Amino acid sequence: MSAGLLALYSFGGEVNLYPLVYYGLKAMSNRGDYAVAYIYGGGGLRRVEVDLSREEAVEARGVAAVGCVYTEDCCREAGDGAACVFGRGFKKLGEAAGDAAYVGVDRSGALYAYRPPRFWHLAVGAHGFDFAIVATETAAIEVLGGEVRRSLRGGELLKITRLGVEARGGGPARELCAMEFIYASRLDSEIDGVEVAAARARLAELLAKRVKASVDVVVGVPDTGLYYAAWVAKAIGAWHVPGFVATTRKRSALLDEVKERISAIQLKANVVRHSVRGKGVLVIDDSLISGLTLRQIAQLLRLRAGAREVHAATAAPPLRRQCPHGVKMPPEEHMIFNHLDHKTVEAALEVDSLAYLEEEEVRKAIGTSLCTYCLLGR
């Protein structure tokens, strides 16, 4: 899971940028719940903490703003300005930054956005002639009422001032993070012209061929698993039913502590008994790391709701390695397939069967160059 980066520039002079900052970062809250921004106005930079849990009447006038949403603070003052950065290699505003993506604003009010040659995505759009918008997710640009113009090229640097937009460098993007397509990105976003929803539908269709069990219903683990489940159900000819009700939205794969992860699972997936009682159930999730989510889900389905059988399938191979490029993941000793074989994992998860895609199938479904180190460890 990478951070969600956001940059805004007002060509019409100073306006209250806080509402745009709030909703732009809120649109990427799938990437974390810690949000912060820097707004340039009145000749200076102002740091603004953004509480994504509530709308506030904050007045923060300016011509430029940069922000970040992640599991921790990824914005900081940088030399002659401020930058929000994800990845490795950032040194200075206005320069290439290795494998780091960044958005920044200097003390003259110039806005910068840099997409590295590989891994991370940035798109640029516009709200009429009023605003330029740069964001990790194309959906964030659309949520702000903007029109997505294009993805930045790999290694491209944008500089935006009142005089216009300057682009420097860049070429075809190299490998992209596979988990951006599988898990991290919003369903309604695009990455280099590839619709995330279409890629996940293709993953689900391939996953359906891996499922050998005969089941009555298919349920998805909120939130990402729901879309996969609908397409798997269609492919195998079973009912797709709402199996869980979420009390709050948490990305449990982002949490390290076992107690935090268990509580997050319980809050996002309380079982609907009527949907699964007495039935053979196939539960779909996006990926498998420690197995805590699927084990607890299987117990809820079987013990609390009375499912007759519980089978499981994931749209990605099991994760085996921590990302060396900055993505937050549990430690490798928590990754279940680093310790157990397939049959023992099924027993540990308390499922009747477990299916998942292989790395080659992921590449085929997404159809672009991918980094799959976390799935293969090489």
N, C-alpha and C positions, 0 to 999 in steps of 0.2 A: 504494500500500500504506500504509494507516494503521497506527498502533500498536494493540496490544491492551492495553486498560485493564482492571484488575481491582480490586474493592473487596470487603472482607469485614467483617462486624460480628457479634460473638458476644454474643447476648443473655444467655448464661449466665455471663458473667464471663470472667476471663482463662483462656485455653487456649493450647496450643502451635499457633499459627497457621501456622507455617512449612510443614507438609505441604500445607495447603490453598493457600497462596500458590504453592508450587512446582508443584503439579499444575494449578492454575488458569492460571498463566502458561505452563506446558508445553503445555497444551491450545491455546494461541494461538501456538505457536512457528512456525506458518506465516507469521507477521508479522515475524519477525526472530529473532535469536539472542542479543540483549543484554537481560537481564532484571534488574530491581532493584525493591525494595519498601521501604516504610516501615511499621513495626509500632508501634502505640501500646500500651504496657503499663507497669505499675509507675510511672505518673505521668509517663512521658516517651516520646519518639519514638526509634526505633532504625532506622537504615538497614541494609538487608540486601542484599548482592549474591547473586543467584540463579544458580547454574551449571546451566543446563538440560541439560547433557550428562551429568549424573550425579545420582543421588539421594544426599542426605547426611542424616545424623542431626543436624539442626540444631534447637536448642531456642530458640524465639523466642516467648515467651508474651505474650499481649496480648488486647485486646478488639476492636481494629480494625486493619485493614491495607489499604494501597493499593499497587498495583504496576503495572508496565508492561513489555511486551516489544516490542522494535522493533530497528532496525538501530543505534541509538545510545541513550544515556541520555535518557529523557524525564520523569524524576522529579526533583524538587528541593524544597528547603525554601522555603516561601512564607509570609512574614510570621509568623503565629502557628501554623504547622503545616507540612505537606508536601503536595505535589500532584504527580500524574502527569498530564501534559497532552499532547494532540495537537491541532494546528490553531492558529489565530491569534486572539488577542484576550483570553487569560487575564490577569487582573490580581490577583484576590483570591478566597480561599475564601469560599463562601457567596454569591457574586454571579454573575450571568450573564456569559458569557465570549465574546461575539461568535461566531465560527465555530470555537471551540475546544471540544472535549470534555474533561472532566477528572473525576478522582476525587481526593479529598483528605481528610486527617484533621487536625483542629486539636489544640492542646495540652490541650484538655479531653477529648479522645477522641471528639468528634462526627465522624461520617463524612459527606462530601458527594459527590454525583455530579451532573454536569451534562451534558445532551445539548444541543448547539446546534440552532438551527432547521433547519439544512441540513447535508448531507454525511455526518455521522458518526453511528453508531448506538451506543446503549447499551441493555441489557436488565437487568431486575431479577428476581431469583428468591429462593427460600428453601430452606433445608435444614431441613424440619420447623419447629419453633419455636426452633431453636438458632442458626441463622445467616441473615443477609441476605447476598445475593451480587449484585454488579453487575458486568457484563462487556460488553466490546465484542461478543463472540460468544455466542450462546445456547448453543452446544455446550459452552463452558467451564463454564457453570452446571450443565449436565447431567453433565459429567465429574466434577464435585465431588459428585455425588449429589443435586443440588438440583432443584427444579421451577421452570421458567421461568414467571413470573407475567405479564409484559408487557414490551413495549418502552417506554422512556421517550418522552414526547411531545417534539416539537421545542421547544426552549427551556425544558424542565422541569428544575427543581432539586430533588433529594432531600436531605433531612437525616435521618440515622439516628442515634439515641441509644438508651440503654437503655429509654427511655420509649416508643419506637416510631418510625414512619417518617412524616415530614412531606413533602408534595409541594407545590411552589409553581410557578405559571406553566405555560406550555406550551400548545401547540396542535398542529394537524396538521403533521407534518414536511414540509418543502419538498423540493427536489431532493436526491437521494442520489447519492453517487459511483458511476458506472457500473462502475468497476473493482472495487468491493467485490463486486458480483455476478459479474462475469466472471472475476476472478482472485484477489482478496485473501482473501475469506472462506473458512472451512471449508465443505466440501460438506454437512455435517450441521447447519449453522446456519440460522437464519431471520432475516430483516431486515424489521421491521414486518409480520410475518405472511407474508412471501413466502419460501418455501423456496428456498434457494440451489440445491439439487439440481434442483428443478423448473424454475427459471429457466434453468439451464444445459442441461437437456434440451431446452427449447424453442429455445434458441439453436442447439443442435446440429441439431435438425430443420430449422430454417431454413437453416443452413449446408449441410446435405446437398443442398438444392435448388440451391445455388451450384456444386456439384462437377459438372463435365462429363466428367471423365476416367473411363474404365472401368478399374477396378483389381481386383486379386485380394484384397488384405488392407488393413486399416486399422490403424494403430498410433498411439498417443498419446505425446506427450512428457511424461515424468513431471514433476510429479505432476498438475497441473491438467488437462493434455491427455488423460489416460486416460479420464475420465468422458465428455468430449466425444466421444472416439473411439468409445466403445461405442455411443452413440446415433447418431452419423453412420453407422457400419457397419450398424446395424439398418435405418436409413432407405434406404440405397442397396443393401442386399442383399449386402454383402460380409462376409468374415470379419473379426472383431475379434480380433487376436492380440497376445500380449505381445511387443513389439518391443525392449524395453530392460529392463535390470536396473540399479537404482540402488544405488550403494555408500553414498551419503550423501544427505541431503535438503538441498538449497539452493535458494533462490529467486533464480535468476540474474538476473532482471529488476531486482533490488534493488541489483545491484553496478554500480559505475561503471567500474572499471578493466578494460580489455580482457583482460589476462592472468587476472584473477580470474574473469571471466565464462566464459572458455574452459575454465578448470580446473573450474569449477562444473558446466558442461555435461557434461564428460567424466565427472565423478564421479556425476552423477545419471542418465546415459543411456549405458550400454555396450550395444552392439547384440547381439541374439540372432539369429545368422546363419540358423539353421534356419527361423525364422519368415518371412524375407523373401527368401531366396536365389532368384534367377531369377523373382521375382514383380513385378507392378506394385503399387506401395505408395503409399497415401495416408497422409501423416503429419499429425496434428492437434495444434495448439497453441492456447493461449488467446488470444494476442495477438502482435503483431509490432512490435518497436521498432527495434533496429539491424539485425536479421537475422542476428546472430552465431549464435544458437541454431539456427535453421532451416538455415543454411548448413552448420554442423558436423554436424547430424543428417543432412542430405542426403548429405554426404560419407561418413559412417559407413555409411549404408544402401547407397549405391552402390558405394563403393570397398572397404570392409571386408567387407560382407556380401553383395555381389553382386546387389543388387536390379536388376531389368531397367529399371524406370521409377520415378521418385520425384516424386509430386505432393504439394502442401501446401495446407492450409487452416487459417484461424484464426477463432476465434469472435468476434473484435472487428475493427473497422476498424484499419488501422495507426495507431499513436500518432504524433502530429505536434507536440504542444506539451507542455512541462513543466507540471505542475499548479501553479497559483498558490496553492493552499490547504494546502500542506504535504506532499503525497505525494512520497515519494522516487522519482525517476525519473532515467535518464540524461539528459545535456544534449540540447537539440534538434538540435545538429549531428551527434549520433550516430543520429538517427532517419532511417532509410533513405529513407522516402517523401518526406522534405523535399528530397531531392537527385535522385532517379531516378524515371522513369516506370515503369508496371507491367511492361512487357516487359523493361526493363533490370533491374528488381528480380528477376524470374524468373531471368534469366541470372546475376546476381550471387549469388543463393542456390543456383544449380545445381539448380533444380527444373524439371520438365517443365511444370508449371502451378502457379498460385497463386490460391486463392480466399479471399475473406473477406466477412464481413457488412458491410452498410452501417449507418450510425448509426440510420436509421429502423427497421431490422429489430431492432436491439438494444433500442430502446424498446418495440417491439411484443412482443418475447419476455419482457421483464422486467415490463412492465405497470405501471410506476410512474414518477413524475417523476424524471428523472436529470440529473446534470451530466455532459456529454460534452465538456467543453472540451479535454481532452487528445487526443480523437479528431478534433476538428474545428478547434480553435484559435480558437473564438469562443464 
